[in-house]
Amino acid sequence: MIVSVVSMPEGVVTRTALSEVRERLAAPDFVIVDIDQGEDPPSDEQPLARLLGLDDKTWEWLGRRNEPVRADYHGGVVGCVVPVIDGSHVRHIHVLASECHLVTMHHGPVGLVETFIGRLPEDVPANGATAVFLFLQGVLEVFRRAAAQALLEVGEVEEAMFEGRASQHVHRLARLRRRAAQLHRAFLPYSAIAQEFLTHRRIANPDLSEERRALNRMHERTVQLVMMEIDSLRDETRRAADTYASLVADQQNLVINKLAIASVIFLPLSFLTGFFGMNFSFLSNSLTSEKTFLWLGIGMQVCALVVAMYVVLYRTHWRQLRDGRSRDGAVQPADQP
């Protein structure tokens, strides 16, 4: 277990034992504590709430692995579990905040926590409430950056698809759709709980200072904005997948059209082969010379090909093209000012 204590407002980081953290939290000085419990903490260790001098029954979930997103408020202390995007994984950080301290707990190193502690000498929060909102703002920024990066990649994949469709595009789209689902699945519980918790706090405490109300409103707006960006990412990935399916369908239609044209040419030949292969007396008695066979065979082939091309090209494609041009000509004068 690694315990880091940040003395404020100096921002000096020191490593200490967990037994000393309890004394630092009981003091009136404002401190920020980060507790890394490790990837595999010992199973016989005492509950973290007891080691920090907190009520075991109220904060029994504090530091527990696989704890879902939640937020509690007891005796002026706020405790919550927030999701954090750490690379391609979603981690959950336990946060405990009061007027005089901010404690973060997690299993294994998290980039957001290191960034937050590294910026403390420059940001210098005045109290625990400001520090926790600053930390939560960092959580939202991580989600926004992840959504924006994935959204830009979706646009790149779409441009590459129009230039030349390849099998790697569908794999990238599938990965981006999983990324969008991961962000939505991780952030949706936090969005619901944050809205509920902040609204309840305003109703239960009408005497909140204007500064706290401003922080609440800013956090709510940012949560809604991040949720909209994640929903936009999900819509863009769906639209990109539909575009890929449309390109595949268009290519299949071209292949089918080519096969139809080939069949138009070879079907009359198949008919003539079958016709002249029949054992009729007319064919046996009338076709007495090679010249007669060629005139009859080639003539029937040319006539059948001309009729087939007339039906396929003129009666279908050319007529559709002519009707489309006539409709465009009828609509164009109405659009002109």
Solvent accessible surface area in square Angstrom, and as a share of the most:
residue,aa,sasa,rsa
1,M,95,0.43
2,I,85,0.43
3,V,5,0.03
4,S,9,0.06
5,V,0,0.00
6,V,0,0.00
7,S,32,0.21
8,M,18,0.08
9,P,91,0.57
10,E,110,0.49
11,G,9,0.09
12,V,85,0.49
13,V,73,0.42
14,T,61,0.36
15,R,172,0.63
16,T,35,0.20
17,A,55,0.43
18,L,26,0.13
19,S,83,0.54
20,E,94,0.42
21,V,0,0.00
22,R,127,0.46
23,E,127,0.57
24,R,85,0.31
25,L,22,0.11
26,A,90,0.70
27,A,34,0.27
28,P,116,0.73
29,D,95,0.49
30,F,29,0.12
31,V,3,0.02
32,I,2,0.01
33,V,0,0.00
34,D,13,0.07
35,I,0,0.00
36,D,18,0.09
37,Q,17,0.08
38,G,24,0.23
39,E,87,0.39
40,D,134,0.70
41,P,42,0.26
42,P,83,0.52
43,S,119,0.77
44,D,130,0.68
45,E,71,0.32
46,Q,97,0.43
47,P,62,0.39
48,L,10,0.05
49,A,1,0.01
50,R,115,0.42
51,L,47,0.23
52,L,6,0.03
53,G,38,0.37
54,L,45,0.22
55,D,81,0.42
56,D,46,0.24
57,K,176,0.74
58,T,37,0.22
59,W,11,0.04
60,E,104,0.47
61,W,5,0.02
62,L,6,0.03
63,G,7,0.07
64,R,117,0.43
65,R,103,0.38
66,N,142,0.73
67,E,14,0.06
68,P,90,0.56
69,V,17,0.10
70,R,72,0.26
71,A,27,0.21
72,D,31,0.16
73,Y,82,0.31
74,H,89,0.40
75,G,83,0.80
76,G,38,0.37
77,V,27,0.16
78,V,35,0.20
79,G,0,0.00
80,C,12,0.07
81,V,0,0.00
82,V,1,0.01
83,P,0,0.00
84,V,0,0.00
85,I,13,0.07
86,D,37,0.19
87,G,60,0.58
88,S,77,0.49
89,H,116,0.52
90,V,43,0.25
91,R,66,0.24
92,H,73,0.33
93,I,0,0.00
94,H,4,0.02
95,V,0,0.00
96,L,0,0.00
97,A,4,0.03
98,S,19,0.13
99,E,92,0.41
100,C,51,0.31
101,H,21,0.09
102,L,0,0.00
103,V,0,0.00
104,T,3,0.02
105,M,0,0.00
106,H,7,0.03
107,H,25,0.11
108,G,1,0.01
109,P,85,0.54
110,V,2,0.01
111,G,37,0.35
112,L,19,0.09
113,V,4,0.02
114,E,110,0.49
115,T,72,0.42
116,F,17,0.07
117,I,23,0.12
118,G,54,0.52
119,R,118,0.43
120,L,0,0.00
121,P,69,0.44
122,E,147,0.66
123,D,55,0.29
124,V,61,0.35
125,P,7,0.04
126,A,85,0.66
127,N,39,0.20
128,G,0,0.00
129,A,15,0.12
130,T,36,0.21
131,A,0,0.00
132,V,15,0.09
133,F,24,0.10
134,L,55,0.27
135,F,1,0.00
136,L,20,0.10
137,Q,41,0.18
138,G,15,0.14
139,V,0,0.00
140,L,0,0.00
141,E,61,0.28
142,V,20,0.11
143,F,0,0.00
144,R,85,0.31
145,R,148,0.54
146,A,9,0.07
147,A,1,0.01
148,A,50,0.39
149,Q,131,0.58
150,A,5,0.04
151,L,65,0.32
152,L,130,0.65
153,E,35,0.16
154,V,2,0.01
155,G,31,0.30
156,E,103,0.46
157,V,0,0.00
158,E,19,0.09
159,E,119,0.53
160,A,31,0.24
161,M,4,0.02
162,F,134,0.56
163,E,156,0.70
164,G,43,0.42
165,R,90,0.33
166,A,38,0.29
167,S,80,0.52
168,Q,108,0.48
169,H,8,0.04
170,V,59,0.34
171,H,126,0.56
172,R,71,0.26
173,L,5,0.03
174,A,40,0.31
175,R,108,0.39
176,L,2,0.01
177,R,105,0.38
178,R,156,0.57
179,R,51,0.19
180,A,2,0.02
181,A,41,0.32
182,Q,38,0.17
183,L,0,0.00
184,H,33,0.15
185,R,159,0.58
186,A,13,0.10
187,F,0,0.00
188,L,82,0.41
189,P,58,0.36
190,Y,12,0.05
191,S,14,0.09
192,A,59,0.46
193,I,45,0.23
194,A,10,0.08
195,Q,48,0.21
196,E,124,0.56
197,F,37,0.16
198,L,13,0.07
199,T,56,0.33
200,H,114,0.51
201,R,35,0.13
202,R,59,0.22
203,I,131,0.67
204,A,58,0.45
205,N,47,0.24
206,P,93,0.58
207,D,137,0.71
208,L,32,0.16
209,S,61,0.40
210,E,113,0.51
211,E,109,0.49
212,R,59,0.21
213,R,58,0.21
214,A,43,0.34
215,L,32,0.16
216,N,8,0.04
217,R,98,0.36
218,M,75,0.33
219,H,4,0.02
220,E,21,0.10
221,R,146,0.53
222,T,15,0.09
223,V,0,0.00
224,Q,96,0.43
225,L,70,0.35
226,V,0,0.00
227,M,25,0.11
228,M,129,0.58
229,E,46,0.21
230,I,0,0.00
231,D,54,0.28
232,S,47,0.30
233,L,1,0.00
234,R,69,0.25
235,D,78,0.40
236,E,48,0.22
237,T,2,0.01
238,R,98,0.36
239,R,121,0.44
240,A,0,0.00
241,A,25,0.20
242,D,93,0.48
243,T,24,0.14
244,Y,29,0.11
245,A,59,0.46
246,S,60,0.39
247,L,42,0.21
248,V,39,0.22
249,A,44,0.34
250,D,79,0.41
251,Q,90,0.40
252,Q,104,0.46
253,N,77,0.40
254,L,108,0.54
255,V,76,0.43
256,I,105,0.53
257,N,71,0.36
258,K,140,0.59
259,L,115,0.57
260,A,49,0.38
261,I,80,0.41
262,A,41,0.32
263,S,46,0.29
264,V,23,0.13
265,I,68,0.35
266,F,124,0.52
267,L,116,0.58
268,P,16,0.10
269,L,76,0.38
270,S,68,0.44
271,F,123,0.51
272,L,16,0.08
273,T,102,0.59
274,G,39,0.37
275,F,56,0.24
276,F,45,0.19
277,G,63,0.61
278,M,97,0.44
279,N,150,0.77
280,F,109,0.46
281,S,81,0.52
282,F,128,0.53
283,L,17,0.08
284,S,73,0.47
285,N,108,0.56
286,S,49,0.31
287,L,37,0.18
288,T,113,0.66
289,S,52,0.33
290,E,134,0.60
291,K,143,0.60
292,T,57,0.33
293,F,92,0.38
294,L,81,0.40
295,W,184,0.65
296,L,58,0.29
297,G,12,0.11
298,I,104,0.53
299,G,28,0.27
300,M,55,0.25
301,Q,27,0.12
302,V,77,0.44
303,C,84,0.50
304,A,38,0.30
305,L,55,0.27
306,V,92,0.53
307,V,93,0.53
308,A,23,0.18
309,M,64,0.29
310,Y,108,0.41
311,V,75,0.43
312,V,39,0.23
313,L,80,0.40
314,Y,77,0.29
315,R,109,0.40
316,T,56,0.33
317,H,101,0.45
318,W,116,0.41
319,R,83,0.30
320,Q,123,0.55
321,L,96,0.48
322,R,102,0.37
323,D,53,0.28
324,G,19,0.18
325,R,166,0.60
326,S,69,0.44
327,R,151,0.55
328,D,99,0.51
329,G,41,0.40
330,A,78,0.60
331,V,85,0.49
332,Q,108,0.48
333,P,86,0.54
334,A,86,0.67
335,D,107,0.56
336,Q,107,0.47
337,P,181,1.14
